[in-house]
Amino acid sequence: MASRGFRYYAGGASKFIRTLAAVHLLHTYVLEFAITGGLSMLPTLHTVGDHVFLDKYNHRLGRDIKVGDVVVLNKPTEEHTRICKRVAGLPGDIIHCDAMPKAPMPVRGMPDDLVGLSTGMTNERTGKYIKVPEGHIWILGDNAMASLDSREYGPVPKALVVGKVMWAAYWGPFDWFPSWPRQIGSNIEATDLSLTEFLPSAHQRR
């Protein structure tokens, strides 16, 4: 009798462990449901309350990422912190690095580095054309005033990409139910134009 009871509970424990393992593998390598926050992706994502669905299976480590995709990635300067940004450049693309404007006063959720009295935040990359190296991407926040991104970090390794944001559902602190999931697409139009088409011609430079 005791042996039969032991086998019953052992079988139940085995099923529970296999279920946990399957959920862990699904969460790690296939699909993740995560919460985002902050000002950097306004108006695409809310400052609080947005729950996003990440496709890890197809896009983990930057696989098949395109310009305009919104991705979640590990922050280059903090090992255990994640950020959500939009891909603005792929390997081989030439990017113009704009200055990072500073806000005149702090706003809740804004990085401290972006608050000050000056009108621009510059570094050695500001104002330069940068070619994104192999294995890297250029990321920007949709809300440039409140985003620390590649203008500060420079090109970031594709290996930092956790997954691509496919859908988002808003579930605010005072809502009983979440909103219907909305698709997160690209708001950047890629072009085949070369850098020379944006620079002055030899005649104009004289």
Secondary structure per residue as TSV (DSSP state, phi and psi in degrees):
chain	resnum	aa	ss	phi	psi
A	1	M	-	360.0	-45.8
A	2	A	H	-64.2	-37.2
A	3	S	H	-65.1	-40.1
A	4	R	H	-65.2	-40.7
A	5	G	H	-65.0	-39.0
A	6	F	H	-63.3	-43.4
A	7	R	H	-64.1	-35.9
A	8	Y	H	-63.3	-50.0
A	9	Y	H	-70.7	-34.7
A	10	A	H	-65.0	-40.0
A	11	G	H	-64.6	-40.0
A	12	G	H	-64.9	-41.8
A	13	A	H	-64.5	-38.5
A	14	S	H	-63.2	-43.0
A	15	K	H	-63.6	-40.7
A	16	F	H	-63.3	-43.7
A	17	I	H	-65.2	-41.3
A	18	R	H	-64.8	-37.0
A	19	T	H	-64.8	-44.4
A	20	L	H	-61.3	-40.7
A	21	A	H	-64.6	-41.2
A	22	A	H	-64.9	-41.7
A	23	V	H	-64.5	-41.3
A	24	H	H	-62.2	-45.2
A	25	L	H	-64.5	-40.5
A	26	L	H	-62.8	-43.9
A	27	H	H	-68.8	-35.4
A	28	T	H	-81.0	-37.2
A	29	Y	H	-120.7	-9.8
A	30	V	T	-120.3	-64.3
A	31	L	E	-144.4	136.6
A	32	E	E	-131.0	141.3
A	33	F	E	-106.5	112.9
A	34	A	E	-129.3	161.2
A	35	I	E	-106.1	133.1
A	36	T	E	-111.7	159.7
A	37	G	-	-161.4	164.7
A	38	G	S	109.0	172.8
A	39	L	S	-93.8	-12.8
A	40	S	T	-69.0	-21.3
A	41	M	T	-110.6	16.7
A	42	L	T	-64.3	143.0
A	43	P	T	-92.0	6.4
A	44	T	T	-64.0	-44.7
A	45	L	S	-123.3	142.7
A	46	H	-	-69.8	160.7
A	47	T	S	-68.0	-33.9
A	48	V	S	-141.1	153.5
A	49	G	-	95.3	-5.4
A	50	D	E	-88.6	128.6
A	51	H	E	-112.0	122.8
A	52	V	E	-112.4	152.8
A	53	F	E	-106.1	120.8
A	54	L	E	-102.1	128.9
A	55	D	E	-89.3	105.7
A	56	K	-	-93.6	-30.0
A	57	Y	T	-61.0	-44.2
A	58	N	T	-92.2	-19.7
A	59	H	T	-128.7	4.4
A	60	R	G	-61.8	141.4
A	61	L	G	63.8	23.6
A	62	G	G	81.6	15.7
A	63	R	T	-68.1	133.9
A	64	D	T	54.3	37.0
A	65	I	-	-87.0	139.7
A	66	K	-	-122.1	160.4
A	67	V	T	-60.5	131.3
A	68	G	T	102.3	-16.8
A	69	D	-	-68.2	144.6
A	70	V	E	-97.6	126.4
A	71	V	E	-127.1	154.2
A	72	V	E	-104.7	132.5
A	73	L	E	-143.3	160.9
A	74	N	E	-73.2	134.2
A	75	K	-	-63.9	129.9
A	76	P	T	-59.3	-29.3
A	77	T	T	-101.0	-5.4
A	78	E	-	-139.6	115.3
A	79	E	T	-60.6	-38.5
A	80	H	T	-107.3	23.4
A	81	T	-	-118.3	138.0
A	82	R	E	-106.9	151.7
A	83	I	E	-132.1	157.9
A	84	C	E	-122.1	120.8
A	85	K	E	-142.3	172.9
A	86	R	E	-105.2	138.8
A	87	V	E	-75.6	120.8
A	88	A	E	-113.1	-7.4
A	89	G	E	-160.4	143.0
A	90	L	-	-112.7	169.5
A	91	P	T	-52.6	129.8
A	92	G	T	94.6	-17.6
A	93	D	-	-72.1	148.8
A	94	I	E	-105.0	122.2
A	95	I	E	-117.8	140.7
A	96	H	E	-95.0	123.4
A	97	C	-	-88.8	106.3
A	98	D	-	-78.2	163.4
A	99	A	-	-70.7	154.8
A	100	M	B	-98.1	107.8
A	101	P	-	-66.8	148.1
A	102	K	-	-104.0	143.9
A	103	A	B	-81.6	146.7
A	104	P	S	-69.7	-21.2
A	105	M	S	-149.3	155.1
A	106	P	-	-69.8	146.5
A	107	V	-	-126.4	142.3
A	108	R	T	-56.6	126.7
A	109	G	T	95.9	-6.9
A	110	M	-	-88.4	133.9
A	111	P	-	-57.8	140.1
A	112	D	G	-58.9	-32.1
A	113	D	G	-65.7	-15.7
A	114	L	G	-101.1	12.2
A	115	V	B	-111.8	131.7
A	116	G	S	174.4	-178.1
A	117	L	S	-94.0	-14.5
A	118	S	S	-77.0	161.8
A	119	T	S	-92.8	-7.8
A	120	G	-	-150.8	148.5
A	121	M	B	-119.1	117.3
A	122	T	-	-120.4	160.2
A	123	N	-	-147.4	-169.0
A	124	E	T	-67.1	-15.4
A	125	R	T	-92.6	-17.4
A	126	T	T	-59.2	130.7
A	127	G	T	82.7	-0.5
A	128	K	-	-102.1	156.7
A	129	Y	E	-90.3	129.7
A	130	I	E	-123.8	131.6
A	131	K	E	-91.1	122.2
A	132	V	-	-68.7	121.8
A	133	P	-	-72.9	164.9
A	134	E	T	-58.7	142.0
A	135	G	T	78.3	9.6
A	136	H	E	-129.3	164.0
A	137	I	E	-136.0	161.6
A	138	W	E	-108.9	125.1
A	139	I	E	-118.2	144.9
A	140	L	E	-138.6	151.0
A	141	G	-	-88.1	145.2
A	142	D	S	-64.1	-29.9
A	143	N	S	-100.7	87.6
A	144	A	G	-59.6	-29.9
A	145	M	G	-66.4	-25.5
A	146	A	G	-125.2	36.9
A	147	S	-	-130.5	126.4
A	148	L	-	-94.0	118.7
A	149	D	S	-147.5	-151.4
A	150	S	H	-65.0	-17.4
A	151	R	H	-63.0	-26.6
A	152	E	H	-101.4	-45.6
A	153	Y	H	-79.3	-27.1
A	154	G	-	83.2	-172.8
A	155	P	S	-59.5	138.8
A	156	V	E	-111.3	146.6
A	157	P	E	-63.5	139.0
A	158	K	G	-62.0	-25.8
A	159	A	G	-63.9	-15.5
A	160	L	G	-81.0	-11.9
A	161	V	E	-70.6	125.8
A	162	V	E	-85.8	-41.9
A	163	G	E	179.2	171.5
A	164	K	E	-100.2	135.0
A	165	V	E	-76.3	118.8
A	166	M	E	-100.6	-42.7
A	167	W	E	-139.2	156.4
A	168	A	E	-139.2	139.9
A	169	A	E	-126.1	131.0
A	170	Y	E	-89.6	127.1
A	171	W	-	-136.9	89.1
A	172	G	-	-73.0	166.5
A	173	P	T	-64.8	-19.1
A	174	F	T	-112.1	14.0
A	175	D	-	-101.3	140.0
A	176	W	S	-76.1	-36.7
A	177	F	S	-131.3	152.3
A	178	P	-	-74.0	158.9
A	179	S	-	-72.9	166.9
A	180	W	-	-66.4	134.3
A	181	P	-	-57.1	136.5
A	182	R	E	-112.0	144.8
A	183	Q	E	-77.6	138.1
A	184	I	-	-102.9	108.7
A	185	G	-	-111.7	-165.0
A	186	S	-	-90.4	140.5
A	187	N	-	-117.9	16.9
A	188	I	-	-117.0	128.4
A	189	E	-	-96.5	114.4
A	190	A	-	-74.4	147.5
A	191	T	-	-134.2	160.4
A	192	D	-	-96.8	9.0
A	193	L	-	-68.2	144.3
A	194	S	-	-91.4	165.9
A	195	L	G	-59.6	-34.2
A	196	T	G	-63.4	-23.5
A	197	E	G	-76.3	-12.7
A	198	F	T	-103.5	-11.7
A	199	L	S	-95.9	156.3
A	200	P	-	-62.1	146.2
A	201	S	-	-76.0	168.5
A	202	A	H	-58.3	-38.2
A	203	H	H	-66.6	-41.1
A	204	Q	H	-69.6	-26.0
A	205	R	H	-79.9	-14.1
A	206	R	-	-74.0	360.0
